Amino acid sequence: MAQIVTIFCEGPHDVAFIYRMLKSIAYESYDGCKIGDLPIPFNQLITREVEKSDVEKLNLIEVRRGFLPAKVLRQENKYIFLYSLGGDTKSEARQRMIGDILTFIPEPGEISIIPKGTNFSVIYLFDSDNMGVEARLSKLNEEINTILGAKGKINFSTNSSFESIYEIKFGAYIFTGQDNNTGTLEGILLPLMKGNNEEVFDEAERFIDVNHDSARLFPLKINIDSVKKIVTEQRSTRRRDKYKFDRSKSIIGIVGQLQCSGKSNVVCISDADYITMDKIQRDSKCSEIIDFLSAI
């Protein structure tokens, strides 16, 4: 018997944060497990992604973007697969995953192709942004119901809720700020990390305020004159080339380097001691998230 939980996150920072939350409630990393030893049918799904029949036709970017979990955790017979898939524009990938799961659930009278007692859960962890919880849940309802079709309808109306349709337990938690309606994960994450580390974070903020230059968000581009064989470099002025600046993410990156040299923000969030068990247990937002994760 296995409970297989698919968690859709918007980005790698979300995955790192939720990974930290799950570890605090006694989940263990299962990344080192061989693919063949993962529970059926996810071992087959992941093998299929790794061994795409047309892999020779994929470019390197497409290979790196393969539909593979970013993290796998286990607690007894419960397996959690964390995916980093992006936000609204990646609904098709999430729907494809639900479609795959639906194929494993037998229709009445059919013989099941999965081990007896296997249960599926699909969980969404999204930022509210400026949309508000109600509007965000409405979009999730629409996304899920599109793939469910005649099998049933999801109707999330409140945050941190669950609904079971067609033998799949669906859940949704929307990250919000103090108003409990709008906001992002960084609104929870940054204050949590800054607690008891105010001096370091204040210095990082001052460094950004003094040194940030918006003009440098436009990258340098190499230009090659194939006729004259001349290579030149100049700064782009095209808006589509402009890097997106996120002050919160930059702060996390700066303080993270004090412990995790050369590592990404993902590692700083998942490994650095700016987040501790004591902080997690005392923070009201973390308690909400943990209560939700514990109810899966």
C-alpha positions as CSV (number, residue, x, y, z in Angstrom):
1,M,0.0,0.0,0.0
2,A,1.4,3.4,-0.9
3,Q,0.1,7.0,-0.8
4,I,1.5,8.9,-3.7
5,V,1.4,12.7,-3.4
6,T,2.2,15.0,-6.3
7,I,2.8,18.6,-5.2
8,F,2.9,21.3,-7.9
9,C,5.0,24.4,-6.9
10,E,5.6,27.4,-9.0
11,G,9.4,27.6,-8.8
12,P,12.5,26.1,-7.2
13,H,12.4,28.5,-4.2
14,D,8.9,27.1,-3.4
15,V,10.2,23.6,-3.7
16,A,13.2,24.3,-1.3
17,F,10.9,26.0,1.2
18,I,8.3,23.2,1.2
19,Y,11.1,20.6,1.4
20,R,12.3,22.3,4.6
21,M,8.7,22.3,6.0
22,L,8.3,18.6,5.2
23,K,11.6,17.7,6.8
24,S,10.4,19.5,10.0
25,I,7.5,17.0,10.2
26,A,9.7,13.9,9.9
27,Y,9.7,13.4,6.1
28,E,13.1,12.1,4.8
29,S,14.7,12.8,1.5
30,Y,14.2,9.9,-1.0
31,D,16.2,11.4,-3.8
32,G,18.8,8.7,-3.6
33,C,16.3,6.0,-4.4
34,K,16.7,4.1,-7.7
35,I,13.9,5.0,-10.1
36,G,12.9,1.3,-10.4
37,D,12.4,1.2,-6.6
38,L,10.0,4.1,-6.5
39,P,6.3,3.1,-6.0
40,I,4.3,1.9,-8.9
41,P,3.2,3.6,-11.2
42,F,5.4,6.7,-10.6
43,N,8.6,4.6,-11.3
44,Q,7.1,3.9,-14.7
45,L,6.2,7.6,-15.3
46,I,9.6,8.9,-14.4
47,T,11.4,6.2,-16.4
48,R,9.3,7.2,-19.4
49,E,10.4,10.8,-19.0
50,V,14.0,9.8,-18.7
51,E,13.9,7.5,-21.6
52,K,12.0,9.5,-24.2
53,S,11.9,7.7,-27.4
54,D,12.7,10.8,-29.4
55,V,15.3,12.1,-27.1
56,E,17.7,12.5,-30.0
57,K,15.4,15.1,-31.4
58,L,15.3,17.2,-28.3
59,N,17.7,20.1,-27.7
60,L,19.5,20.5,-24.4
61,I,17.1,23.0,-23.0
62,E,14.1,20.7,-23.7
63,V,16.0,17.8,-22.0
64,R,16.6,19.9,-18.9
65,R,13.0,20.9,-18.8
66,G,11.8,17.3,-18.7
67,F,8.8,16.6,-16.5
68,L,10.8,15.2,-13.6
69,P,10.3,15.8,-9.8
70,A,12.7,18.3,-8.2
71,K,12.6,16.5,-4.9
72,V,11.2,13.2,-3.5
73,L,10.5,12.6,0.1
74,R,9.2,9.6,2.1
75,Q,7.5,9.0,5.4
76,E,6.6,5.3,5.9
77,N,4.2,4.4,3.0
78,K,3.7,8.0,1.9
79,Y,5.8,9.3,-1.0
80,I,5.8,13.0,-1.9
81,F,7.0,14.2,-5.4
82,L,7.7,17.9,-5.5
83,Y,7.6,19.5,-9.0
84,S,8.7,23.0,-10.0
85,L,6.6,23.8,-13.0
86,G,6.0,27.6,-13.1
87,G,2.7,29.4,-12.7
88,D,-0.3,30.1,-14.9
89,T,1.5,29.5,-18.2
90,K,2.4,25.9,-17.2
91,S,-1.2,24.6,-16.7
92,E,-0.8,22.2,-19.7
93,A,2.0,20.3,-18.0
94,R,0.1,20.0,-14.7
95,Q,-3.0,18.8,-16.6
96,R,-0.9,16.2,-18.4
97,M,0.2,14.8,-15.1
98,I,-3.3,14.6,-13.8
99,G,-4.3,12.9,-17.0
100,D,-1.6,10.3,-16.5
101,I,-2.8,9.6,-12.9
102,L,-6.4,9.3,-14.2
103,T,-5.4,6.5,-16.5
104,F,-4.2,4.4,-13.5
105,I,-7.6,4.5,-11.8
106,P,-9.8,1.7,-13.0
107,E,-13.3,2.2,-14.3
108,P,-16.0,0.1,-12.6
109,G,-15.5,-3.5,-13.7
110,E,-11.9,-3.0,-14.8
111,I,-9.0,-4.8,-13.3
112,S,-6.6,-2.4,-11.6
113,I,-3.1,-2.2,-13.0
114,I,-1.6,-0.7,-9.8
115,P,-1.0,-2.4,-6.4
116,K,-4.1,-2.7,-4.2
117,G,-4.4,0.2,-1.7
118,T,-2.5,2.8,-3.8
119,N,-3.9,6.2,-3.2
120,F,-3.2,9.4,-5.2
121,S,-3.2,13.1,-4.1
122,V,-2.5,16.2,-6.2
123,I,-1.6,19.3,-4.3
124,Y,-1.2,22.9,-5.6
125,L,1.0,25.4,-3.8
126,F,0.7,28.8,-5.5
127,D,1.3,32.5,-4.8
128,S,-1.7,34.7,-4.5
129,D,0.3,37.6,-6.0
130,N,-2.1,40.5,-6.5
131,M,-4.9,38.3,-7.6
132,G,-6.3,37.4,-4.2
133,V,-7.1,34.0,-2.8
134,E,-10.6,33.7,-4.3
135,A,-9.5,34.5,-7.8
136,R,-6.5,32.2,-7.6
137,L,-8.6,29.3,-6.4
138,S,-11.1,30.0,-9.2
139,K,-8.4,29.6,-11.8
140,L,-7.2,26.4,-10.2
141,N,-10.8,25.1,-10.3
142,E,-11.0,25.8,-14.0
143,E,-7.6,24.2,-14.7
144,I,-8.4,21.0,-12.8
145,N,-12.0,20.7,-14.1
146,T,-10.8,21.1,-17.7
147,I,-8.9,17.8,-17.4
148,L,-11.4,16.0,-15.2
149,G,-14.2,16.6,-17.7
150,A,-17.2,14.4,-16.9
151,K,-15.4,12.6,-14.1
152,G,-16.3,15.3,-11.6
153,K,-15.9,18.9,-10.5
154,I,-13.5,20.6,-8.1
155,N,-14.8,23.7,-6.3
156,F,-12.1,25.1,-4.0
157,S,-13.7,28.1,-2.2
158,T,-11.4,28.5,0.8
159,N,-7.7,28.4,1.2
160,S,-6.0,25.4,2.7
161,S,-8.7,23.0,1.6
162,F,-9.1,19.5,0.1
163,E,-11.6,17.8,-2.2
164,S,-11.7,14.2,-3.4
165,I,-12.9,13.5,-6.9
166,Y,-12.6,10.3,-8.9
167,E,-10.4,8.7,-6.1
168,I,-7.9,11.5,-6.2
169,K,-7.5,13.8,-3.2
170,F,-6.9,17.4,-4.5
171,G,-5.6,20.1,-2.2
172,A,-4.7,23.8,-2.6
173,Y,-2.8,26.2,-0.4
174,I,-2.2,29.8,-1.6
175,F,0.7,31.7,-0.1
176,T,-0.4,35.1,1.2
177,G,1.0,38.0,3.3
178,Q,-0.3,39.3,6.5
179,D,-3.6,40.3,4.9
180,N,-4.3,36.6,4.2
181,N,-5.4,37.5,0.7
182,T,-2.5,38.8,-1.5
183,G,1.2,38.2,-1.5
184,T,3.9,35.7,-2.4
185,L,6.0,33.1,-0.7
186,E,8.8,35.6,-0.3
187,G,6.5,37.6,2.0
188,I,6.6,34.6,4.4
189,L,10.1,33.4,3.7
190,L,12.1,36.6,4.1
191,P,10.8,37.7,7.5
192,L,11.3,34.1,8.7
193,M,14.9,34.1,7.6
194,K,15.6,37.6,8.9
195,G,14.4,36.8,12.5
196,N,17.4,36.7,14.8
197,N,19.6,37.7,11.9
198,E,18.6,41.3,11.5
199,E,22.1,42.8,11.3
200,V,23.2,40.6,8.5
201,F,20.0,41.1,6.5
202,D,20.0,44.9,7.1
203,E,23.6,45.0,5.7
204,A,22.5,43.0,2.7
205,E,19.6,45.4,2.1
206,R,21.9,48.4,2.3
207,F,24.3,46.8,-0.1
208,I,21.5,46.4,-2.7
209,D,20.2,49.9,-2.1
210,V,23.6,51.4,-2.7
211,N,24.8,49.3,-5.6
212,H,21.7,48.3,-7.6
213,D,21.7,49.9,-11.0
214,S,18.6,49.3,-13.1
215,A,20.6,50.1,-16.3
216,R,22.6,46.9,-15.7
217,L,19.5,44.8,-15.9
218,F,20.0,45.1,-19.7
219,P,22.7,42.5,-20.5
220,L,25.7,42.9,-22.7
221,K,25.3,41.2,-26.1
222,I,28.0,39.9,-28.4
223,N,27.6,41.1,-32.0
224,I,29.5,39.3,-34.8
225,D,30.1,40.9,-38.2
226,S,30.7,37.8,-40.3
227,V,31.9,39.8,-43.3
228,K,34.4,42.0,-41.5
229,K,35.2,39.3,-39.0
230,I,34.7,41.8,-36.1
231,V,33.3,40.9,-32.7
232,T,31.9,43.8,-30.7
233,E,30.0,44.0,-27.4
234,Q,27.3,46.4,-26.4
235,R,24.5,46.7,-23.9
236,S,21.0,45.6,-25.1
237,T,18.2,48.2,-25.1
238,R,15.4,45.7,-25.9
239,R,12.9,45.3,-23.0
240,R,12.6,41.6,-23.7
241,D,16.3,41.1,-22.9
242,K,15.9,42.9,-19.5
243,Y,16.6,40.8,-16.4
244,K,13.8,40.7,-13.9
245,F,15.0,42.2,-10.6
246,D,13.5,40.8,-7.4
247,R,14.8,42.6,-4.3
248,S,13.8,39.8,-1.9
249,K,15.5,37.1,-4.0
250,S,18.6,39.2,-4.2
251,I,18.7,39.6,-0.4
252,I,18.4,35.9,0.1
253,G,21.2,35.3,-2.4
254,I,23.6,37.8,-0.6
255,V,23.1,36.4,2.9
256,G,23.1,32.8,1.6
257,Q,26.7,33.2,0.4
258,L,27.9,33.7,3.9
259,Q,27.2,30.0,4.5
260,C,26.7,28.3,1.1
261,S,29.4,29.8,-1.1
262,G,28.7,29.5,-4.8
263,K,25.4,27.9,-4.2
264,S,22.0,28.9,-5.6
265,N,19.2,30.5,-3.5
266,V,17.5,27.1,-3.6
267,V,20.4,25.6,-1.6
268,C,20.5,28.6,0.7
269,I,16.8,28.2,1.5
270,S,16.9,24.4,2.0
271,D,20.2,24.2,3.9
272,A,21.3,27.5,5.5
273,D,20.5,28.0,9.2
274,Y,18.5,31.2,8.7
275,I,15.5,28.8,8.9
276,T,15.4,26.7,12.1
277,M,13.0,24.2,13.6
278,D,12.3,26.7,16.4
279,K,11.4,29.4,13.9
280,I,9.2,27.1,11.9
281,Q,7.3,26.0,15.0
282,R,6.8,29.6,16.2
283,D,5.8,31.2,13.0
284,S,2.0,31.4,12.4
285,K,2.2,31.1,8.6
286,C,4.6,28.1,8.8
287,S,2.1,26.5,11.2
288,E,-0.7,27.0,8.7
289,I,1.4,25.4,6.0
290,I,2.5,22.5,8.2
291,D,-1.1,21.9,9.3
292,F,-2.0,21.7,5.6
293,L,0.9,19.4,4.6
294,S,0.1,17.2,7.6
295,A,-3.5,16.7,6.4
296,I,-2.5,15.4,3.0
